[in-house]
Every structure is written in C-alpha cells, then in structure tokens.
Amino acid sequence: GVTDQNTANDSYSGSVSPSLSGSYSIGSGGMFTTLTAATAYYNAWGVCGPTAFNLTNSTYGAGETFPILITSTNGSSATNTLTIRPASGVSASISGSSSTSILTLNASGTIISF
C-alpha cells in the first residue's frame, strides 16, 4: 500500500442520534419537554419501530413553536407509526396562535389520538 500523505482529512466530526421506537413522555420531566422538540427529533432522526408520544402536561402552548410540523420520516411505515396521545389520566390540550395552523401533518403512517 501507499502511506497516507494527507492526514488532515482522516477524521470525521458529525452528529449521530438513534431513531425512535417505543413510548416517550412529552412534557415537564419527560424525554422531550415540548411537543415541538419531540416532533423535530422525529422529523430529523426517524423511527425504527412503532413510536408513541405520551403528553404528560395538561396544556401545550407556552414554549411551543407553531405550527408544529410532522413530516414523512425515515423508517415510517404502516407498522412504524407515530401515535400522539395524552398519558394515562391526563386530559391534554394544545393551543396557540399561527397564521396557518397549530399542527401540520405532512406524513403518511402518522396516527394522532386525542
């Protein structure tokens, strides 16, 4: 072989995060503190199994960026769906103001239950 003459290009720096699969608490003390943060992660890193966002707060609005966007993402399918629902015993609401919408779904395979 030949000795590497340019060692300055021998490394990589980047960000790698795991895809989502399973249940995640969204709200105070949860894996994600806002629905905006949870959906941004979903949009960026995808899913590798059925995924549920369980809303643990009673209200979502302050701290959210509207519209909350859910896009088609890597790994999503008829099996690998996203479910957004209130956690057990919680009556959750999402409110805010936007010139377009509060929640924008641009994805197939997404389930939202309220």
C-alpha positions as CSV (number, residue, x, y, z in Angstrom):
1,G,0.0,0.0,0.0
2,V,0.8,3.7,0.0
3,T,1.3,5.8,3.1
4,D,-1.4,8.4,3.6
5,Q,0.2,11.7,2.6
6,N,-2.7,13.9,3.9
7,T,-3.5,13.0,7.5
8,A,-5.6,16.2,7.9
9,N,-8.6,14.5,6.3
10,D,-8.5,11.3,8.3
11,S,-11.3,12.2,10.8
12,Y,-15.0,12.9,10.7
13,S,-16.9,15.1,13.0
14,G,-20.7,14.9,13.0
15,S,-23.8,14.2,14.9
16,V,-25.5,10.8,15.1
17,S,-28.6,10.0,17.1
18,P,-30.7,6.9,17.4
19,S,-34.1,6.6,15.6
20,L,-37.2,6.5,17.8
21,S,-39.0,3.3,18.9
22,G,-41.3,2.8,21.9
23,S,-43.0,5.3,24.2
24,Y,-41.7,8.7,25.2
25,S,-43.1,11.2,27.7
26,I,-43.5,14.7,26.4
27,G,-43.7,17.5,29.0
28,S,-42.1,18.5,32.2
29,G,-39.6,15.9,33.3
30,G,-40.1,13.9,30.1
31,M,-37.6,12.8,27.4
32,F,-38.7,15.9,25.5
33,T,-40.1,18.9,27.3
34,T,-42.1,20.2,24.4
35,L,-44.1,18.6,21.5
36,T,-42.1,20.9,19.2
37,A,-38.8,19.3,20.4
38,A,-40.2,15.8,20.1
39,T,-41.5,16.3,16.6
40,A,-38.3,18.0,15.5
41,Y,-36.4,14.9,16.6
42,Y,-38.9,12.6,14.9
43,N,-38.6,14.6,11.7
44,A,-34.7,14.6,11.8
45,W,-33.9,11.1,13.0
46,G,-36.9,8.9,12.0
47,V,-38.3,5.8,13.6
48,C,-37.2,2.1,13.7
49,G,-40.4,0.8,15.3
50,P,-43.9,2.0,16.4
51,T,-43.5,5.2,18.4
52,A,-45.8,6.9,20.9
53,F,-45.5,10.4,22.3
54,N,-47.4,10.5,25.6
55,L,-48.4,14.0,26.6
56,T,-47.9,14.4,30.4
57,N,-48.8,18.0,30.8
58,S,-52.4,19.2,30.7
59,T,-51.7,22.1,28.3
60,Y,-49.2,22.7,25.5
61,G,-48.7,26.2,24.1
62,A,-46.1,28.1,26.0
63,G,-42.7,27.0,24.8
64,E,-44.1,25.5,21.6
65,T,-43.3,26.8,18.1
66,F,-46.3,26.8,15.8
67,P,-47.1,25.3,13.5
68,I,-45.8,22.0,14.9
69,L,-44.8,20.1,11.8
70,I,-44.8,16.3,11.4
71,T,-43.2,15.2,8.1
72,S,-42.7,11.8,6.5
73,T,-39.5,10.5,8.1
74,N,-37.0,7.6,7.7
75,G,-38.4,4.3,8.8
76,S,-42.1,5.3,8.9
77,S,-44.5,2.7,7.5
78,A,-47.9,1.2,8.1
79,T,-46.2,-0.6,11.1
80,N,-43.8,2.0,12.3
81,T,-46.3,4.7,13.1
82,L,-46.2,7.8,15.4
83,T,-49.0,8.0,17.9
84,I,-49.5,11.2,19.9
85,R,-51.8,10.8,22.8
86,P,-52.4,12.0,26.4
87,A,-50.7,10.0,29.0
88,S,-52.9,7.8,31.2
89,G,-55.1,10.0,33.4
90,V,-54.2,13.3,31.6
91,S,-56.6,15.4,29.6
92,A,-54.2,17.3,27.3
93,S,-54.8,20.3,25.1
94,I,-52.7,22.1,22.5
95,S,-53.4,25.8,22.0
96,G,-51.6,28.7,20.4
97,S,-51.6,31.0,17.5
98,S,-50.4,30.7,14.0
99,S,-51.4,32.3,10.7
100,T,-51.5,28.8,9.1
101,S,-52.2,26.0,11.7
102,I,-51.4,24.7,15.1
103,L,-50.4,21.3,13.8
104,T,-49.3,20.4,10.3
105,L,-49.3,16.8,9.2
106,N,-47.3,16.1,6.1
107,A,-46.8,12.4,6.7
108,S,-48.3,9.1,5.9
109,G,-48.4,6.5,8.7
110,T,-48.9,9.1,11.4
111,I,-51.7,8.5,14.0
112,I,-52.9,11.1,16.4
113,S,-55.4,10.2,19.1
114,F,-57.0,12.8,21.4
